[in-house]
Amino acid sequence: MAHAFEDQMKQPDMAGLAFEERLAMLVDAQWLWKENRALALRLKNANLKQRASMENINYRHVRQLDRAHMRSLASCDWVKQHQNVLITGPTGIGKSYLCCALLEKACREGYSAYYAQAHKLFRQLAVAYVDGSYDKFLSRLAKTDVLAIDDWALVPLAESERRHLFEVIEDRHGSRSTVVTSQFPVENWHELIGSPSIADATIDRIVQGSHRIALMGDTMRDPEVALQREESEESKPRRNGKKEANV
């Protein structure tokens, strides 16, 4: 507010404004500063893997990504209603980017978020279990509005990992939102967890009332594939002088 006042003093036209108008401008400047600082802190704590945003999502790549569905998720009503988002698809199809974009938007809407790759999250849980901070770490995860578990189930889970996963999901079920990405379809998750009883309980809590995004297609990481895709788009037939849109 002090800086905003100094800026006002440097502007000659401010003298013509009423006291109430100048005071309102100072209050607005203070509010904006606090909001920006809070957002920066939420993004820092989110630990996002990459800078991503809902506005920059690529809809040109043919990967079965529904634009309307993503627009509905951009409202963050799913966070407000404590629903989950499950993103599946092959390597390089953009699962992590979509995951980070969802978390970034949640942070902008005022929600707390935390991103973790599955193997690193399990390692953190294992270390916390050994050093006595397990309950504290679980409590921290349970209070986070949106938790992202990226690249889940690359390999079948060990006994300790499946138990830790269940506790994390159980603490969040019905009260917080979770984003899970995996190379494997949801239908295969049961066998990847291993224990039938834990698998049933865990998957039921993750899948219930969730939004599913099943991506398909070629990798987006290969420049040659991307170039071929662009050339294919350019060669598509036109209608009424306009190229057909592929979204």
NUDRENTOR-577391 format. One record per atom (N, C-alpha, C): residue in one letter; x, y, z. Coordinates in steps of 0.1 Angstrom, whole numbers, plus 5000, padded with zeros to 4 digits. Example, Ala and Ser with C-alpha at 12.3 -4.5 7.8 and 13.67 -1.06 7.14 Angstrom:
<recs>
A513249435078 A512349555078 A513249675078 S512849785071 S513749895071 S512950005079 
</recs>
This chain:
<recs>
M500849885000 M500050005000 M500950125000 A502050125007 A502950235008 A503550264994 H503950154987 H504450174973 H503350234964 A502150184966 A501050234957 A500850384960 F501050424973 F500850564976 F501950654970 E503250594970 E504350664964 E504050684949 D503550584942 D503250594928 D502150704926 Q501150714935 Q500150814933 Q500750954934 M501750964943 M502351104945 M503151144933 K503551044925 K504351084913 K503551114901 Q502151094902 Q501251124891 Q500551254893 P500751354885 P500151484887 P498651484886 D498051394878 D496651394876 D495851334888 M496651274898 M495951224910 M495451334919 A495951454918 A495551564926 A494051594924 G493651564912 G492251594908 G491251494913 L491651384919 L490751284924 L490351314939 A489251274942 A488751284956 A489551194965 F489551224978 F490251144988 F489750994988 E488350984987 E487750844987 E488250764975 E488350834963 E488850764951 E490250714953 R491150804958 R492550764960 R492650654970 L491850664980 L491950554991 L491450424985 A490450424977 A489950304971 A490950244962 M491750324955 M492850274946 M493950204955 L494250264966 L495250204975 L494750074981 V493450064984 V492949944990 V492949834979 D492649864966 D492649774955 D494049724953 A495049814954 A496449774952 A496949684963 Q496449704975 Q496849614986 Q496249474984 W494949474980 W494249344978 W494949264967 L495249334956 L495849264945 L497249214949 W497949284956 W499349244961 W499249114969 K498249114979 K498048994987 K497548874979 E496648894969 E496248784961 E497348724953 N498148814947 N499348764939 N500348694948 R500548744959 R501548674968 R500948534973 A499648534976 A499048404980 A499148304968 L498848354956 L498848264944 L500348204942 A501248294943 A502648254941 A503048144951 L502548164964 L502848064974 L502147934971 R500947934967 R500147814963 R500847734952 L501347814942 L502047744930 L503347684935 K504047754944 K505347704949 K505047574956 N504047574965 N503747454973 N503247334964 A502647374953 A502047274944 A503147184938 N504347234937 N505547154932 N505247104918 L504647184909 L504247134896 L505547094888 K505346984880 K506446924872 K506747024861 Q505847094855 Q506047184844 Q505047294844 R505447404838 R504547514837 R503447484826 A502247484831 A501047444822 A499847524826 S498947544816 S497747614819 S496647554810 M495447574815 M494247524807 M494147594794 E494547724794 E494447804782 E495447764771 N496547694774 N497547654764 N497447504761 I496347434764 I496247294761 I496147284745 N496847184740 N496847164726 N495647074722 Y494747124714 Y493647044709 Y493747004695 R494847044688 R495047014674 R495546864673 H496346824683 H496846684682 H495646584684 V495546484675 V494446384676 V494746284687 R494146314699 R494346224710 R493046194718 Q491946224712 Q490646204718 Q490446284730 L490946414730 L490746504741 L489546594738 D488546584747 D487246654745 D487346794750 R487246894741 R487447034745 R486347074755 A485147034752 A483947074761 A484247014775 H484646894776 H484946834789 H486046914796 M487046954789 M488147034796 M487647164800 R486847224792 R486247354796 R485447344809 S484747234810 S483947224822 S484847194834 L485947124832 L486947104843 L487547234847 A487747334838 A488447454840 A487647544850 S486347514852 S485547584862 S485947554876 C486547434878 C487047384891 C485847344900 D484647324894 D483547274901 D483847134907 W484647054899 W484946924904 W485746924917 V486547034919 V487347054931 V486347084943 K485447174940 K484447214949 K483547094954 Q483247004945 Q482446894948 Q483246764952 H484546784954 H485446674958 H485446554949 Q485446584936 Q485546474926 Q486946454922 N487246334916 N488546304911 N488646314896 V489846324890 V490046314876 V491046204873 L490646114864 L491546004860 L491946024846 I493246034843 I493846054830 I494645934826 T494245864815 T495045754811 T495445774796 G496445694792 G496945704778 G498345664777 P498845644765 P500245594763 P501245704767 T502545664767 T503645754770 T503645864760 G503945994765 G504146104756 G502846164750 I501746124755 I500446174750 I500046304757 G500746344767 G500446474774 G499646464787 K499746344793 K498946324806 K499546424817 S500846434818 S501346514829 S501046664827 Y501046704814 Y500746844811 Y499246874816 L498346784812 L496946814816 L496846814831 C497546724837 C497546714852 C497946844858 C499146894853 C499647014859 C498747134856 A498147134844 A497247244840 A496047244849 L495547134853 L494347124862 L494747184876 L495947144880 L496347194893 L496647344893 E497247394882 E497547534881 E496247614881 K495247564874 K493947634875 K493347634889 A493447524895 A492947514909 A493647614918 C494947624917 C495647724925 C495147864922 R494947894909 R494448024905 R493048054911 E492247944913 E490947964919 E490947964934 G492147954940 G492247974955 G492447844962 Y492547724955 Y492647594962 Y494147564963 S494447484974 S495847434975 S495947304967 A497247284963 A497447164954 A498847114957 Y499046984953 Y500346924955 Y500546814944 Y501646824936 Y501946734925 Y503046644930 A502946514927 A503946414930 A503946304920 Q505046264915 Q505146134907 Q504946024917 A504245914912 A503845804921 A505045744928 H506145724921 H507245654928 H507945744939 K507845874936 K508445964946 K507545984958 L506245984955 L505245994966 L505345864975 F505445744969 F505645624978 F506945634985 R507945684979 R509245704987 R509145794998 Q508445904996 Q508146005007 Q507345935019 L506345855015 L505545795025 L506445685033 A507245615025 A508145515032 A509045585042 V509745695038 V510645765046 V509845815059 A508745875057 A507945925068 A507545815077 Y507245695072 Y506845585080 Y508045545090 V509245555084 V510345515092 V510745615102 D510745745098 D511245845108 D510245905117 G508945845117 G507945885127 G507046005123 S507246055110 S506446165106 S505346125097 Y504945995097 Y504045945087 Y502646005089 D502146005102 D500846065104 D500746215101 K501846285103 K501946425100 K501846445085 F502546355077 F502546375063 F501246335057 L500546235062 L499246195058 L498246305061 S498346375072 S497546485075 S497646595066 R498946625062 R499246725052 R498546695039 L498646575034 L498046535022 L496546545022 A496046505034 A494546505036 A493946645035 K494746745039 K494246875039 K494446955026 T495246895017 T495446955004 T494246934995 D493747044989 D492547044981 D492646954969 V493746954962 V493946874950 V495246804951 L495246674951 L496546594951 L496646524937 A497846544931 A498046474918 A499046364920 I498646244916 I499546124916 I499846094901 D501046124896 D501346114882 D502045984880 D501845924868 D502545804863 D502345694874 W501045674877 W500745564887 W500845434881 A501245334889 A501245194885 A502045154873 L503245214872 L504145174861 L504645034864 V504644994876 V504944854880 V503944814891 P503744684893 P502844644904 P503244694917 L502344724926 L502644784939 L503144674949 A504144724957 A504544634968 A503544644979 E503644554989 E502744545000 E502644685007 S503744745011 S503744865018 S503144985010 E503344974997 E502845084988 E501345074986 R500844954985 R499344944984 R498644994997 R499244965008 R498645005021 R498745155022 H499945215019 H500045365019 H499045435010 L498945374998 L498045434988 L496645434993 F496245324999 F494845315005 F494645425015 E495545435024 E495445535035 E495345675030 V496145705019 V496045845013 V494645865007 I494245764999 I492945784993 I491745785003 E491845695013 E490845685023 E490645825030 D491745885034 D491746015041 D491046125032 R491246115019 R490746215010 R489346195004 H488846075006 H487646024999 H486446115004 G485746174995 G484546254998 G484846395004 S486146425006 S486446555012 S487446635004 R488246574995 R489246634987 R489246574973 S489946634964 S489946584950 S491346534947 T491446434939 T492646364935 T492746354920 V493846384914 V494146364900 V495146244898 V494746144891 V495646024889 V495846014874 T497145994870 T497445964856 T498145824855 S497945754845 S498545624843 S498545584828 Q499545504825 Q499545444812 Q498545334809 F498045284820 F497145174819 F495645214821 P494745154814 P493345184815 P492845154830 V491845224834 V491345204847 V490945064850 E490444994840 E490044854841 E491244754845 N492444804843 N493644724847 N494244754860 W493744854867 W494344904879 W494144794891 H493144724890 H492844624901 H494044524902 E494444474891 E495544374891 E496844434895 L497044564892 L498344624894 L498444654909 I497344674916 I497444694931 I497844564938 G497344454933 G497744324938 G496844254948 S496644314960 S495744254970 S494344284966 P493444174964 P492044194960 P491244284969 S491444264982 S490544344991 S491044494991 I492344514992 I492744654992 I492444724978 A492644644968 A492344694954 A490944734953 D490044654957 D488544684957 D488244814964 A488844824976 A488544944984 A489145074978 T490345054974 T491045174968 T490445224955 I490245134946 I489745174933 I488245224934 D487545164943 D486145214945 D486145364949 R487045394958 R487145534963 R487645634952 I488545584944 I489145664933 I488145694922 V487545584918 V486745584906 V485345644908 Q484845634920 Q483445674923 Q483245824920 G482345854911 G482045994908 G483246074901 S484146004894 S485246064889 S485046104874 H485946194869 H485946234855 H487046164849 R486746094838 R487746014831 R488146074818 I489446084815 I490046134803 I490946024797 A490445954787 A491145844781 A491745894768 L493145914768 L493845974756 L494345854747 M494345874734 M494845784725 M495645854714 G496445784707 G497145844696 G498645834697 D499345904688 D500845904687 D501345994698 T502645974701 T503346054711 T503446204706 M503346294715 M503546434712 M504946484714 R505846394718 R507246424721 R508146414709 D507746334699 D508546314687 D508246424677 P509246504674 P509046614664 P508646564650 E509146454646 E508746394633 E507246364632 V506846304643 V505346264644 V504546394644 A504946494651 A504246624652 A504146684638 L505346684631 L505346744617 L504446664608 Q504446534609 Q503546454600 Q502046484603 R501746504616 R500446534620 R500046674614 E500946774615 E500646904609 E500446894594 E501246814587 E501046804573 E499746734570 S499346644578 S498046574576 S496946674578 E497046764588 E496046854590 E495846954578 E497046994573 E497047084561 E496447024549 S496546894547 S496046824535 S494646784536 K493946814547 K492546774548 K491646854539 P490546794534 P489646864524 P489046984531 R488747084523 R488147204528 R486647214524 R485947274533 R484447304530 R484247454530 N483647494520 N483347634518 N484547724520 G485647674514 G486847744514 G487647744527 K487147674537 K487847664550 K488247524553 K489347504559 K489847374563 K489047324575 E488747194575 E487947134586 E488747144599 A488047184609 A488747194622 A488747054629 N489847034636 N490046904643 N490346934657 V489346934666 V489546974680 V489146864689 
</recs>
